[in-house]
């Protein structure tokens, strides 16, 4: 069975009919291809759910309720201690590695991304994301593992 973890940009695109039309069409096409495979399911996390819902304006009750209804179709993983530990270690290693290489990075931007990546890794599911930073986080994880397994 293949389980795909839906990142914020993918889940947000799915539940928001007003999302960028070209992006939404492409993501929905990719999603359809994944769902046509045998034994495929979708999952996300409570943190992704939060990120999707926080973008709805306070005054827009209809949109908020529509999003809630659409999100109800998906199962959501909780953030466990194992996920938190991996995410914090990835973040800490990223800061360390950037300092070692004298590279300036926007760590704030990646705080949630490391949680999404860690959730997928700990739960042994495949990422479905439209975020290029997740590839970099995977590479960072591999580098961290190589350094810690010496």
C-alpha atoms as one frame of an Amber mdcrd trajectory, in Angstrom:
protein
   0.000   0.000   0.000   1.213   3.487  -0.842   0.221   6.276   1.512   0.825
   9.852   0.426   1.321  12.602   2.981  -0.295  15.791   1.679   1.794  18.868
   2.347   0.158  22.238   3.022   0.481  23.493  -0.540  -1.170  20.345  -1.905
  -3.979  20.020   0.645  -4.675  23.752   0.507  -4.913  23.537  -3.247  -7.309
  20.591  -3.056  -9.755  22.172  -0.587  -9.636  25.700  -2.034 -11.522  25.994
  -5.338 -10.200  29.571  -5.693  -6.555  28.491  -5.679  -4.380  29.457  -8.652
  -6.158  27.620 -11.527  -3.021  26.350 -13.303  -1.441  25.085 -10.103  -4.697
  23.549  -8.908  -5.249  21.748 -12.209  -1.708  20.347 -12.183  -1.929  19.169
  -8.573  -5.369  17.622  -9.076  -4.050  15.808 -12.163  -1.085  14.459 -10.149
  -3.443  13.454  -7.355  -5.702  11.629  -9.787  -2.709   9.684 -11.163  -1.668
   8.682  -7.647  -5.186   7.580  -6.717  -5.453   5.423  -9.849  -2.673   3.224
  -8.470  -3.753   0.165  -6.507  -3.905   0.428  -2.719  -3.301   4.159  -2.477
  -4.483   6.402   0.307  -3.966   9.977   1.432  -3.107  11.379   4.834  -1.944
  14.655   6.315  -1.208  16.115   9.741  -2.926  18.392  12.212  -0.187  20.947
  11.561  -1.009  20.988   7.836  -4.697  21.316   8.729  -3.829  24.329  10.875
  -1.814  25.914   8.061  -4.685  25.482   5.593  -7.301  26.910   7.968  -5.232
  29.851   9.214  -5.317  31.412   5.741  -9.087  31.909   5.858 -10.110  35.420
   6.887 -11.858  35.707  10.248 -14.943  37.278   8.657 -15.351  34.594   5.996
 -17.426  32.011   7.874 -18.736  30.394   4.694 -15.243  29.751   3.323 -14.056
  28.517   6.718 -16.973  26.076   6.979 -16.436  24.934   3.377 -12.777  24.255
   4.163 -13.746  22.362   7.330 -16.175  20.236   5.348 -13.571  19.476   2.670
 -10.892  18.705   5.264 -13.222  16.235   6.997 -12.596  13.828   4.105  -8.962
  13.349   5.159  -7.362  11.513   8.076  -4.849  13.563  10.056  -1.808  12.389
  11.967  -0.867  13.927  15.282   2.578  15.335  15.924   4.282  12.703  18.063
   7.433  12.911  20.155   9.365  11.065  17.450   8.226  13.568  14.834   9.066
  16.490  17.103  12.511  15.063  17.875  13.368  14.533  14.215  12.059  17.979
  13.231  13.989  19.747  15.987  17.176  17.845  15.156  16.819  18.697  11.471
  16.334  22.358  12.324  19.281  22.392  14.725  21.501  20.602  12.217  20.428
  22.998   9.472  21.473  25.993  11.610  24.765  24.269  12.489  25.478  23.254
   8.886  24.729  26.733   7.531  27.059  28.285  10.116  29.801  25.792   9.224
  29.465  26.702   5.558  28.995  30.427   6.278  25.644  30.396   4.424  22.769
  32.755   5.179  19.391  30.945   5.242  15.821  31.872   6.088  15.224  29.334
   8.864  11.830  30.794   9.787  10.477  29.782   6.377  11.418  26.137   6.925
  10.165  25.649  10.489   6.906  23.992   9.429   8.463  22.216   6.443  10.772
  20.203   8.720   7.695  19.071  10.677   5.939  17.930   7.498   9.023  16.081
   6.331   9.551  14.510   9.773   5.892  13.431   9.945   6.195  11.634   6.608
   9.509   9.971   7.531   8.449   8.811  10.998   5.150   7.442   9.673   6.865
   5.835   6.660   4.684   7.528   4.050   5.560   9.280   0.787   5.487  13.068
   0.567   3.180  14.684  -1.972   4.285  18.290  -2.079   4.686  21.153  -4.484
   7.447  22.664  -2.326  11.022  22.468  -3.615  12.336  23.064  -0.079  11.275
  19.560   0.916  13.842  18.066  -1.452  16.467  20.199   0.290  15.240  19.004
   3.687  15.536  15.385   2.532  19.114  16.084   1.442  19.770  17.772   4.786
  18.416  14.696   6.582  20.706  12.418   4.592  23.659  14.669   5.422  22.686
  14.713   9.110  22.450  10.911   9.167  25.843  10.590   7.489  27.442  12.883
  10.083  25.816  11.177  13.071  26.539   7.622  11.904  30.310   8.101  11.724
